[in-house]
Amino acid sequence: MSWLELLGVIANVLGVWFTVRRSMWCWPIGLVGVFVYCYQFLLWKLYSDMGLQIFYAVMLFYGWWAWARAGQKDAEYGLMVQPAQRGRFALEGVVTLLLSFILGYGLRFYTDDPMPWGDAGLTCFSLLASLWAARRHWENWALWIVVDTLYAVAFFWRHDLLTAGLYVMFAVLAAYGMRDWRREVKAAGGAKV
């Protein structure tokens, strides 16, 4: 464990906590965590995860912009959770699976990534969950629970216990986020969740 990894853990946990609370602080704090882990994954030769951090940075800037824009419209009520479009979710899931296979193939045959298929799948589905979070869909949290649990197992297997613990905390926060955001959808008279 290094001080850099510890800083990344703290920033990422706070970023997710603020996301659950729908606070705009999630974006700048999340960026700190992303940049720290981008460097950490480079050191660990987890190139797909390193690239994922770069995409997270892009998604964080997009989410920051989208939430700020929505916040201007929703100033009276705060940032509202948006209803999902099931057909689009299914299509995005299939596309994400296909992209996972393509990325996994590239990592397997063109890098020294120690877990190319898992790295690729978790990376791609993390991107999908990030997109859903930026759109304020409660389902992002369900996907995060699965992805974060699998990440925790992968990092435990690699003996990166602090980062494995981080992903366990992410999964717990995701469960809390899912409960909180679903409650808001139900209170607003949204679709069955």
N, C-alpha and C positions, 0 to 999 in steps of 0.2 A: 504494500500500500504506500502510495506517495501523497504528498500534500496536494499535488495537482489532481489526483484522482478523488481525494476527499473534497476539494473545492468543487469538482464536477458533480459529485453526489449531492452536496448541499444545494448548489444552484439548480440542479435538475428537480430535486424534490420540491423546492420552493416554487419553481416554475409550474410544475404539475398542480401543486396545491392551489396556486393562484388561478390556474385554468379551471379547476373544479369550482372555485368561487366566482368564476367569470369576472375576474379582476384584470384590468389592462396591464398590471404589473407582471403578468405571466409572460409577456412578450420580451421585455428587455432582460429579465432574469433568466428566461429560457435561452436567450442568445448566449449568455455567459456560459451556461452549462453545455450548450452545443459546441462552442468553440473549444472549450477545455477537452471534451470527449473526442472531438475531431482529432486533436493532437494525440490524445491517449490511444485511440484506435490505430493511428499511424504507427505509433511505437509498438503496438501489439500485432501489426501486420494484418489487421482486419479491415481490408480495403473497402469492402462493400459498406461496412458500418461507418467507416470514415466518410465515404461518399454520402451515406445517409445523413450524417451530421450537416453536410453542406446543403443537402436538400431541406433538412429541418430548418436551417437558417433562412432559406428562401421561403419556406412555409410559415416561419415565424414572422417574417416581414409581411407576407400576404395576410396572415391572420390578424396581425396588428392593424394593418390598413382596413381589412374587412370589418373587424370589430369596432374600430374607431368610426367608420362610416355608419355601421348599424347603430352604434351608440348615439349618434346624432339623431337618427330617426326614432330610436327607442328610449330617448332620454327620460321620458316619464316613467317607464317601467324597467329600465335596465336592459341588458342584453338578453334577449329571449331565445330559448332553444327552438330550433326550426324543425318542422316535420320532415320526415324522410320520404324519399321517393323510391319505393321498393324495386322497381324495374331498373332504375339507374344503379342502385346498390348492387344488384345481381350482375349487371354488365361490368361494373367497376371491379367486382370480385373476380370475374373470369379473366379480365384483362390483367389484373394484378398477378394472378396465378401464371399466366403466360409469360409475363415479364420476369417473374421469379425464375422460371425455367431458363429463359434466355440469359439472364444475369448469372445464374448458377453455372450454366455451361461455360460462360466466359471466365468466371472465377476458377472453375475446376481445371480448365486447360491452359489458362494464360497467366495465372498468378500462383503464389505460394500460400494462399489463404488456407488456414488449417481446417476450416469447415465451410467449404464453398456453397453447398446446397442450402444448408441452414442459414448461413449468412445472407444469401440472396433472398430466400423466402421471407425471413424476418425483416430484412431491409424493405422489400417491396410492400409487405403488409403494414409496416410502420408508416410508410408514406401514405398509404390509403387511409389509415386511421388519422394521420395528421390532417389530411384533406377534409375528412369528415368533421374533425374538431374545428377547423377553420370555418366550416359551413355551419357549425353549431348544431350538429346532429347528435342526439344522445347515444346513438349506436357506436360512435367512435369509442366510447368507454368499454363496450362489450368486446370489441376487437382488441383494444389495448390490454384487457385482462388476459386474453389468449396469448398475444404477442409477448407481453411482459413476462408471463409465466414461462414461456419457452425460452426467452432470453435468460431468465434467472437460472434455468436448468443448464443452458449452454455455458454460461460464465462459471457456474459451480463446477461443471465438468472440466473447465479450463483452469480451475483453482484460482480464479479471480473473485475471491469471496466478497470483497467490498462492493464490486460492481454487481455481483449476483444479488447481494442484499439490496442494492439500489433498485434492481428490477422487481424484487419482491415488494418493496415499498411502492413502486409504481403500480403494481397489480392491485395492492390494497387501496391506493388512492383512486385507481380507475374504478374499483367497485363502489367506492364512496361517490365518485363523480357520476357513475351510472345511476345510482339511487337518487342522487340530488337532481340531476337533469331530467330523469324520467318523472319524478314527482312534479317538476315544473310543467312538463308537457301535459300530465294528467290534470293539474290544477287549471291550466289554460284551456281545458276541454279538447285537447289534441286527440290524435288517433290512439287506439288501444296500444299499450306498450307492455 
